[in-house]
């Protein structure tokens, strides 16, 4: 565990996580086009003694589109869930890996939310974010294979957390943009303690 705190390197790490997540959406868009698949199938990937033909991916995508696009939808959903898991788990671990960073954020509402989402994704429970009619936040995890629903503790400092307290984000990208802003604020406070 390091003790560097909020540095430019850490901010770059947050931006890289966001950009990697956005790249997963660009990938989905690209493989949705047959002309891109035709280009992809001509390439290979090699590392060490391992060689992989991208034609296998092109064939997988093309074949998945033949079943009323349902197989393709499942393929894309699984890939985006993989990207979402990687985003939340790595984001949490980035804060947790440094004692100074962790000490600053561990009691914030958004970090508590991040920790709960990270734990649910890391342990194989799907996280569902739901806003009820009254604007209150309802966070629960739903395990898809048996529909087990687990509500998390929505209370913070012994009061019900509202959607505004959590930050008002609705998607993972909204959340990481929110965190990016929080990191900037903390870095500004550290560089200008009197401001």
N, C-alpha and C positions, 0 to 999 in steps of 0.2 A: 504494500500500500504506500503510495507516494504522499508527499505533503507540499505540493506545489500550489494548490489553490486554483483560482480562475486565471488562466493564462491565455495568451493568443493561441497557443497550440491546442488548448482545450476548446476554445471557440471554433477553431478550424475543424476539430473533430466533430463538433455538433453540425457544422455546415456540411461536412462530408457524409454524415449519417443522413441528413435531409436530402442531399443530392443523390445518394445511392438509392434512397427510397423512391425519389422521383424517376430515377433511371429505370426502376422496375416497371413503372407505368409506360415509359417510352418503349421499353422492350415489348410489352403487351401490344401496344399500338403497332409497332413494326411487324410483329409476327402475325398480325391480323391481315396483312396484305400478301397475296400470293406472289407478287413480283419480288418482294423482299425474301420470301421463302426460297425462291429460285436462285437468288444471289447467295443466301445462306448455305444452301445445300452443296455449293461448290467448295466450301471451306472446311478445314479441319482444325482441331485443337490438339496440341501435343505438349506434354510436360514429362520430362524424364523418359521412361519407356512407354508411358501411356499415350495413346492416340485415339481421338474421338472424332468421328465423322459427323459434321453438323447436318448431313443428309438425314440422319436418324431423327433429329429434332424436327426437321422440315416434314418428314413423313408422319411423325407423331402428331404434329399440328394439323396437317392436311387430313389425316384419317379421323381426327377428333371432330372435324367440321362436318363429317358425313352423317352424324346422328342428330339431325335437327339442331346442330350446334350445341347440344346439351353436354357432350363430352368435352368440347372446346371450352364451354363455360366453366365446367368443373376443373379442367386443366389450368385455366387462368385464375380461378378462385384460389386454388391450392398454391399457385405461385405467388399471388399477392398476399395470401396469409403468411407464407414463408417470409416474405419481405417485411410484413408488418411485425411478425415475431422478432425478426432480426433488429428492426428499428427500436422497438421498446426495450428489448433485453439489453442491447448494446448501449442505449441511452442511459438506462438505469445503472449499468455496470460502470459507465464513464464517470458518473457522479460518485458512485460508491467506492471507486478505486483510489480516491484521494481523500485523506482525512480532513483536510481543510475545506474542500468543496462539500463533502458530506455533512460536516458540522454546520455549514451555512444553510443548506437546503433541506436537511432531514425533517424539519418540522413544518415546512410550507405545505399548504393544501395540495398544490400541484405535484409535489414530490411524493406525497402520500398516495395520491391517485396513480402516479407513475409506478410506484412500488407495487401497488395492488394489481395493476394491469400486467406488469412484468411477471409477477408471481403466477398469475393465472395463465399467461401464455407459455411461460417456461415449464409449467407442470401439466400442460395439455388440456386446459379447460378453456373453451372459447369465451371471450369477453364480449358482452353486449352492452352497449350504452343506450339508455332509453330516457327520454324526457317525457314526463307525464304532463297531463293537461294543466297542471298548476304551476309549471315552470320549475318544479323541484327536480333535483337530480335523483335518478335511480340507477345505481350501478349494480349489475349482477353478472354472474358468470353462468353460462349454460353449457353443460357438457352435452355434445351432440349425440353421442352414442346411446345415452340412456335418459336424456332430458332432465338430468339432475340440475336444479337451479339453486345457486348459492348467492344470497345477497351479501354484499360486503358492508362493513361498518360505514354508514354514511354520516356518522357523527364525527365532529372534530371539535375538540375542546368542549365536549358534552353538549353540542348543539347540532341540529340537522344542517348538513352542508347544502347550500343552494347552488344552482347552476352557475350563478355569478361568482361565487366563491371559488369554484373549481376553475373558472377561466372563460367559460363561454365557447370553448372549441367544440366542433362536431365531428371532425375526422382526425385521423392520425397526423396528417400534414398540418392541419390547423394547430394541433397540439405541439408539434415540434417547432413551428414558427413562434408560438407563444413562449416556449422554453428558450428559444434563441433570443427573444426579447428580454426574458428574465436574466439570462446569462450576461447580456450586454449591460443591463442595469447594475448587476452585481460588480461587473468589471469596472464600470464607471465610478461606482461608489468606492471601490478599492483604490482607483487611481486619483480620485478627488474626495478624500474622506470628509472634507469640510463642506462640500456642496450639498 
